[in-house]
Amino acid sequence: MKKHAKRKTRKNIVFIVFVFLVIILGIWIGIYFIGDGVKLKSENKNVPGAINEEESKLSLVIVGDGLIHSSVYKDAYHNGKYDFKDQLEFIKPIVSKYDLAFYNQETILGGTDIGLSDYPTFNSPWEFGDAMLDAGFNIVNLASNHTLDRGEKAVLKSCEYWKDKEVLTAGSYCSKEDSLEIPIKEKNGIKYAMLSYTYGTNGIQIPKGKEYLVNLYSDEKAKYDIEKIRDKVDLLLVSMHWGTEYQSEPSSEQKRQAQYLSSLGVDIIIGTHPHVIQPVTYIDDTLVIYSLGNFISAQSTNSDYNAMVELMSMVDVVKTTKNGKSSIKLENLNNELLYNYYEKSGGRWHSFKVIPFSKMNTSYNREYKRLYEKYGAVVKKYNSSIPINPAA
């Protein structure tokens, strides 16, 4: 009986050990295959029938015209030098959070060497560009009706300023070779480029053979440029200096051009020149910002502060790649109204600030809530679902 009991005990022990080993083996196999399955999904292993998907994203913020009247640059002059950073103190904390940040350099940055000047033939200090770069801006339109205000020499000085900066510029060049090359940048795995055009140059003739100094818009040129770059980038921006000054309604030509650019596959159309806000909408998958208005300037009120209330648009660009094929979507569009604040005293304009309406109070403008409702309605005129941050 004792021998039989011992044999039974040994069998039980062997069985328990066997079961334990089977459990351990099962756990190991489970971990291996589950872990490998996750790895396959994330690393796109060559598994027949698997859907391999990757997603990347970048954020973009867009503002309007850097229109540097003499009052603006005189306000920035302290202790023998120009410094515009105080004027942007409310803007830098917002813009610096974005991957990409666009603005329109309305007035040429020819610098102090050739003499600064005001309306109607502007020339602005390089230090304004320094402040905008410090605030986080890294995409700049250089094609405007004021690009040739001070002639070729100012364009050459502008090129000198921008050439070594970590920034994407378009619309004005210092050689034919530069104008034919469309730079491609990449951020977060998303390749992007910008094309820029202006409707004209205030009647100033472009020197013969130097059409590269500023890009004038034509359907033919836009088509040629877009077809040249479209398949090489994920995100294509087009900056359009167009429309009629101080009109909150886009012209029929703006609408036609927007439709045309959308048909060519442009992702975002950025409108400048009217100095006032115009609507934001979509044409198919193309985001169209007809006019952002001024960003900073000394323009007085044309009509009910319309040249002082401006737009800042924000959007995420999401790239999805499935089995080697990529697509772009624009997500989380939002907008913020800005106020171009300044004071008048002692015969001069001073204390310039660009203030988001979410930071406004009655010390800047007693009617700011009414202005928010009025110009917010302009933004949403063509599409009531376009979002706008609330006013303070």
Summary of the structure (lengths in Angstrom):
residues: 392
radius of gyration: 28.6
end to end distance: 92.0
largest distance: 119.1
contacts: 1282
relative contact order: 0.12
helix: 33%
strand: 29%
